[in-house]
């Protein structure tokens, strides 16, 4: 790196050890500690074809380099304390961010949103532990009432903050992970047409004959910042045709896995058999779509809306032909995914972090109960130490090599 000035882009020739010219490229050196990992780093900005990259990689390997492991750069950054573990995870999340909500959550995490809150809780618990510990040396002295109240308050605050983070995590699953939306309804109601209009390109087979969508087909789109997977299913009806029967069975499997079911009805010939078959299933939200409303007068759709209003969260008159009603549908889907979640309040991004926080919560609850019951300081300390340890694991304190291996192996190569 010494031939290149720190963090200055230089144009040059990339040559193989044999002297053969491989590419004309830009190079930048980042001298330690001014790099992502904190180490000396050199980057080549090549013409990105497979042939050029392969030739340059071969030359680097011939000169003694090796390919990076998945997540190796983030792991080095973590080990060199450039990032804590929650921030390193945010790098992987940012690379994989499939929606606006996830991008914002990952960025907030990379900037320390979760880490700062976790560190602040941990600091207050460490402080409480130190004060209890100090009293262990003088077992005959009671902790004065004022100090005792403060300690109880510290633990109660910690519990409230952990609970709030976990509650937001649980309440924002659909916003974070996206929702699965299944189109269901009688054959010819217009499911495939709606699917195509929503997805914005012709992917499902649309024909005027019932029963041609025999399998399920899905596509993921981003609606209002949230990932929405739309699944088109075979029409729901009894069928003697065994191929179609398989499609119908898949429909029910899809409905069971759905977050939202779009019950599509032909507004001309509304048939609520799908609704009836869904009647006992309270596990997901449903929207009734009165499709083909271009073919019926408005007062008739209004009557239908009133008739079905009690059986679904939302009833929307729509038309795959004129695209009427699709915007309200997208708004309704986005609102269902977001629920009451305020994206700016989300801190916890993944199950690992949530598991650490839940373990911390359980230990802190035990510590707090023992403390209130006036049990011995030693006993309180056992649980309090556990709580501190689990909170610290969120940002990677005291985490073993094997767990780090598992976390970083899910990263992509080059990050
Ligand atoms: P599916 O069996 O529920 O998937 O229904 P399709 O999407 O295959 O649609 C069945 C027929 O209804 C096709 O001929 C479509 O062109 C027609 N269709 C679908 N949606 C509408 C609509 O909103 N208005 C009108 N006029 N025709 C529609």
Boltz pocket constraint, residues with backbone or C-beta under 6 A from the ligand:
constraints:
  - pocket:
      binder: B
      contacts: [[A, 185], [A, 186], [A, 187], [A, 188], [A, 189], [A, 190], [A, 191], [A, 192], [A, 193], [A, 194], [A, 205], [A, 206], [A, 207], [A, 208], [A, 209], [A, 210], [A, 211], [A, 213], [A, 233], [A, 235], [A, 291], [A, 292], [A, 293], [A, 294], [A, 295], [A, 318], [A, 319], [A, 320], [A, 321], [A, 322]]
      max_distance: 6.0
